[in-house]
Amino acid sequence: MIDPSTLDFDKGGGLIPAIVQDADTLQVLTLAYVDRAALDETITSGEATFFSRSRGGRWRKGETSGDRLHVVAITPDCDGDAVVLSVRPVGNACHLNRISCFGEADAPGLGRIARLEKTIAQRASADPSESWTAKLIRQGTKRIAQKVGEEGVETALAGVAGPDAELASEAADLIFHLLVLLHARHMVFQDVLDVLAQRAEAGKGAG
């Protein structure tokens, strides 16, 4: 994952800042500090472990609250004196029971796509009589694809003759149903973004 010996702990008196970011939504969750021992434990356990400056010792997130941070990747900055922890949180990152320590807003921008994907995955197993998402998924991929087509037509019509608010609303419906279709096919929106990235890379040599 990362070689701790390549990091410069001396610059910060034995500590380096660790920016904690949701691996899916890219929302910044908190800022903490790690010493070499805490980073070693993070790598070994797979759960974010920090050095608490107020407690003067090691602290694994969730020991008392149960809100844990499962680490996906650790990326150092260019100077090796700070790291980004990409995590998949279980519960909230903030001790005030908020998703993030930086305000009360949920994931911004495209992060809303990942948050919606998580909601779709959770509702997929719900009672179909109580959840439209569960009902649609139970009807099968063909029906979901049909809904994507219907919403696509409605979005196109709103784009031609509707006000901005209608277009935004129809586009939201289209994206929602597209995400349900991807879920039904065991895919995520990142698969789409990967294709776009590949096309952009290929396009650099064009023209």
Buried (B, 14 or more C-beta within 10 A) or exposed (E): EBEBEEBEBEEEEEBBBBBBBBBBBBBBBBEBBBBBBBBEBBBEEBBBBBBEEEEEEBBBBBEEEEBBBBBBEBEBEEEEBBBBBBBEBEBBBBEEEBBBBBEEEEBEEEBBBBBBBEEBEEBBEBEBEEBEBBBBBEBEEEBBBBBBEEBBEBBEEBEEEBEEEBBEBBBEBBBBBBBBBBBBEEEBBBEBEEEEEEEEEEEEEEE
